[in-house]
Amino acid sequence: MPELDHDGDVWILHLGEDENRFNPDWMAAVSDAFDEVASKPEPRALVTHASGKVWSNGLDLDWLGQNQDQVQPFVDQVHGLLAKFLAAPMPTVAAIQGHCFAAGAMLALAHDWRVMRADRGFFCLPEVDINIPFTHGMDALIRCKLVPATAVDAMTTGRRYGGHDALAAGIVTEAVDEQDVVPRAIERVGPLANKDATTLGTIKQRMWADVVTRLEQADQGF
C-alpha cells in the first residue's frame, strides 16, 4: 500500500511495489496520503514514485468485473483522485520508473511534471485496444496535457511510448537513467516548494477549471 517519506521540503509518496492498480482501497490510501501532505506546514512539494517494473497499470479490472454494481461509484472515485492531483495546492512530479498504463498514465498526467526512466518502461493509453472508451472527464484531462497530434496517437492507436519517445512527444518533462528518476524529480520540484499554497492552488483550479468540472460531473460511465 502507499507510503509517505520526505526529503527536506519534498514529500515522497510511494505508490507500492506491485502493479498499483486502481481499486477502492488503493485509491483511498493514495488520496489519504495526498491529504496528509496537503495538511503539512509549508513549504512543501510532492513526488510520486513506485518500485519494480510498474508505476501504475491503471484500473483493477478484476475488481471491476467482480463488482459490476459499483461501477459508477468506482468511476467517481477515479475521477476524484485525478482531479485532486490536477489541482494540487503544491508542486507535483510523477517519478516514473516503470510501466505507466491507462488510468495510471492519466494519474501521471495529472501531476505538474513527469520524469521517466529512459531505457525501460512504457507510457500507454491502451483503452482503444481493451474496448473501454475514455469518460468525458478522462478525455478532458488527457487532452489538456498533451498536444493534439500526440493525443490522437496516444488515444486512438494505443501506442506505447518509451522514455525517449515520451520526451519527444511532450508527454514527459525529462527522460533519465533509472537511478536518476527520483533524484531528478526531487531536484525539479524542491526549489518550488516555497510557493504559497493558497495562491498556487487557486492558479491551478482556474487553469484547469473546465477539466475539474468534467471530472466532478456525476453519472459518467465508460
GITA-V269145 format. One record per helix or strand of 3 or more residues. SS is the DSSP state (helix for helix, strand for strand). FROM is the first residue (numbers start at 0). TO is the last residue. If there is no record, write none. Layout:
# GITA-V269145
SS_FROM_TO + SS_FROM_TO
This chain:
# GITA-V269145
strand_2_6 + strand_9_13 + helix_23_37 + strand_44_48 + strand_53_55 + helix_60_65 + helix_67_85 + strand_90_95 + strand_98_100 + helix_102_109 + strand_112_116 + helix_126_129 + helix_135_144 + helix_147_156 + helix_162_167 + strand_173_175 + helix_177_189 + helix_196_206 + helix_208_215
